[in-house]
Amino acid sequence: MSLSEHALTDLIGAVYDAAAHPQLWDCFLAQFAGALGARVAFFHQHHFGRRTSEVLTIHGMPDILRHEYHQYYSRLNIWRDRGRHLFCEGGVILDQQICPRSTFERSEFYNDYLLRLDAVHSVTGVITRPGDESVHLTALHDPAQGPWHESDRAAIAVLLPHLKRARDIQGRLHLLEAAQTSNGHGGIAFLTGDGHCILANACADGIFRGGDGLTVRNDVVHALDPRADARLRSLMRDGTSAPHPIECSGAVLVPRPSGRRPYQVAIAPLRHSLPLFAGMRKPAILLSIDDPDARQPVGAAILIQLYGLTPREAALAAELGDGVTLEDAADRLGMRYQTGRTHLRRIFDKTSTRRQSELIVLLSGLPRGTAHQ
């Protein structure tokens, strides 16, 4: 069934509507199935190395058969296993390209699953092929409708670049939403495990472009100071390799050539996947950047109320939260250095932190106000 130009235009519009409003992907699939005369239409992901597949969003498949597919029959998918070499990004595959019909109809996948689904002819458009996986849009015909044709292949080929773009748009929208709701303030960036920046909010982007301590080279976040950069690399490795979920793998003070107070950079691993469109390069690290010169200090009253600090301990903690050394903080408060060390040990004990970098991370998420009250 060939699609008219009007039908294709409507489908492309539905793709971008769903990118902004993910609940509309069901509506897109229903519209897509109706336009092509498909019994079943779905977004699908193959994991070639594991020889499994999963249905992401579907129209026309009973829940029980979807459950059986995930539990057992996806491992028998002959189209995936025989056609692995054909799943190239942007390609459209007709099932008759994968293996002879006689071979296919002898398979358990055909006899025990597809016949029950009453959908035995496939056309698949590959949206993306990241590594050993593929994400695609698939439509199935029932036996009476017969095989798909070249006109169907051409129609789906037109849709594929729009689906890929919609995937990227949806992923960026989710990351921006996550950046806006993340605990803390200032610069937020989402990184891969090796430091590649997938997305940064406006504050972080401005910091990177300013080149005053932090920058992005070849899409990788770097500190200009070699020691701080080595520490960043180490924190990223620790955060992504730790065997158990942790809230923050650490923090580092990043010196600035301008002479302004160092950036306070915290690294936290993302242990729970964000609801991204399947196949998008997924972030593994949340990097937050706090500029002490661009914000008010932590309110001492908050520290007293939350952690039971004494007024002097709270004042010292607020100073340390600005990224200054213990010696400078004690000097600002008119206390001896040894007295400051005694207060700091008590602060660590009361806040369940062990070092100043952990204290900075803790303070970075607290409400801001006047430090000395």
Secondary structure, DSSP 4 states (H G I P E B T S, - for coil): -PPPHHHHHHHHHHHHHHHHSGGGHHHHHHHHHHHHT-SEEEEEEEETTTTEEEEEEEES--HHHHHHHHHTGGGG-HHHHHSGGG--TT-EEEGGGTS-HHHHTTSHIIIIIIHHHT--EEEEEEEE--TTEEEEEEEEE-TTT----HHHHHHHHHHHHHHHHHHHHHHHHHHHHHHHHSSS-SEEEEE-TT-BEEEE-HHHHHHHHHTSSEEEETTEEEESSHHHHHHHHHHHHHHHH-SS--S--EEEEE--TT-SPPEEEEEEE--S---PPTTSPPP-EEEEEE-GGGSPPBPHHHHHHHH---HHHHHHHHHHTTT--HHHHHHHHT--HHHHHHHHHHHHHHHT--SHHHHHHHHHTSPB--S--
